[in-house]
């Protein structure tokens, strides 16, 4: 797998590159900003681009803008966005844009090689990887009119794992349930949220995050 890293902090770039290289991933370029990103992607043809949310010159949402631009030009390219803090609205806005192969992780996850490698592999394969802390923050945010209030605690547990990008089989293992039970919970969740029970992990996650997006914009 070929990866391009984009982060203005050289130590962060080098640390991520070392972790990925140790797991057999080829880091083909390290960039301090998005100036030469599109050119590098066209020339080096990576499978995944990993980039920070806040990059020069304004340190606001340069990374998110670059992620959207990359996906528009190369829909098959995996993009993994890293953030220093839980920025729920930005995460949901990006992930509900309708693109496959997207991930959004907190930077603290780079200290856990297995989580980082798993996220990179998921987005490279066209899946979705959402940081558990971001999912937890959104799910635990109370609204005056909370559409998730009708879910049971177990259904909320299942929903959180779905939003992270896990399959029904993985959710069953983590919650010590049968796959059939997880499927039953999913049917109930989609029914209660008024969402179509689409097949495929990616489309399920987009459906769930589209619903969660409504929660972040009504605060």
GIWOUR-V70785 format. One record per residue. N is the residue number from 0. OMEGA is omega as a letter, one per 20 degrees, with the letter a starting at -180 (999 if undefined). NEAR is the number of other C-alpha atoms within 12 Angstrom. Layout:
# GIWOUR-V70785
[[N	OMEGA	NEAR] [N	OMEGA	NEAR]]
This chain:
# GIWOUR-V70785
[[0	a	26] [1	a	27] [2	r	38] [3	r	45] [4	r	44] [5	r	45] [6	a	37] [7	r	26] [8	a	20] [9	a	16] [10	r	16] [11	r	27] [12	a	30] [13	r	23] [14	r	25] [15	r	38] [16	r	33] [17	r	23] [18	a	25] [19	a	34] [20	a	21] [21	r	15] [22	r	19] [23	r	15] [24	a	27] [25	r	25] [26	a	31] [27	r	25] [28	r	30] [29	a	34] [30	a	33] [31	r	28] [32	a	32] [33	a	36] [34	a	19] [35	a	19] [36	a	32] [37	r	27] [38	r	17] [39	r	23] [40	r	35] [41	a	17] [42	a	13] [43	r	22] [44	r	25] [45	r	32] [46	a	34] [47	r	44] [48	r	51] [49	a	54] [50	r	48] [51	r	41] [52	a	39] [53	a	31] [54	r	28] [55	j	22] [56	a	14] [57	a	13] [58	r	19] [59	a	18] [60	r	28] [61	a	30] [62	r	39] [63	r	37] [64	r	25] [65	r	34] [66	r	44] [67	r	34] [68	r	22] [69	a	36] [70	r	30] [71	a	19] [72	a	17] [73	a	24] [74	a	24] [75	r	23] [76	r	39] [77	r	42] [78	r	52] [79	a	51] [80	r	50] [81	a	44] [82	r	35] [83	a	26] [84	r	23] [85	r	25] [86	a	30] [87	a	34] [88	r	28] [89	a	34] [90	a	44] [91	r	39] [92	a	29] [93	a	36] [94	r	45] [95	r	32] [96	r	26] [97	a	25] [98	r	31] [99	r	37] [100	a	44] [101	r	50] [102	r	52] [103	a	53] [104	r	43] [105	a	32] [106	a	32] [107	a	22] [108	a	30] [109	r	31] [110	r	18] [111	a	18] [112	a	23] [113	a	16] [114	a	26] [115	a	35] [116	r	33] [117	r	29] [118	r	40] [119	r	46] [120	a	34] [121	a	33] [122	r	40] [123	a	31] [124	r	25] [125	a	30] [126	a	39] [127	r	45] [128	a	49] [129	a	51] [130	r	42] [131	a	30] [132	r	28] [133	r	35] [134	a	37] [135	a	24] [136	a	23] [137	a	36] [138	a	34] [139	r	21] [140	a	23] [141	r	18] [142	r	18] [143	r	12] [144	a	14] [145	a	22] [146	r	27] [147	a	32] [148	a	19] [149	a	18] [150	r	24] [151	r	16] [152	r	16] [153	r	23] [154	r	30] [155	r	31] [156	r	30] [157	a	42] [158	r	43] [159	a	38] [160	r	37] [161	a	42] [162	r	44] [163	r	43] [164	a	42] [165	r	33] [166	r	31] [167	a	32] [168	r	22] [169	r	21] [170	r	31] [171	r	25] [172	a	18] [173	a	19] [174	r	23] [175	r	17] [176	r	20] [177	r	17] [178	r	20] [179	r	16] [180	r	21] [181	r	31] [182	r	26] [183	r	20] [184	a	30] [185	r	41] [186	r	25] [187	a	25] [188	a	34] [189	r	30] [190	a	20] [191	a	24] [192	r	27] [193	a	18] [194	r	23] [195	r	22] [196	a	25] [197	r	18] [198	r	17] [199	a	20] [200	a	33] [201	a	34] [202	r	29] [203	a	36] [204	r	45] [205	r	39] [206	r	33] [207	a	43] [208	r	40] [209	r	28] [210	a	32] [211	r	39] [212	r	29] [213	a	24] [214	a	27] [215	a	30] [216	r	17] [217	a	16] [218	999	15]]
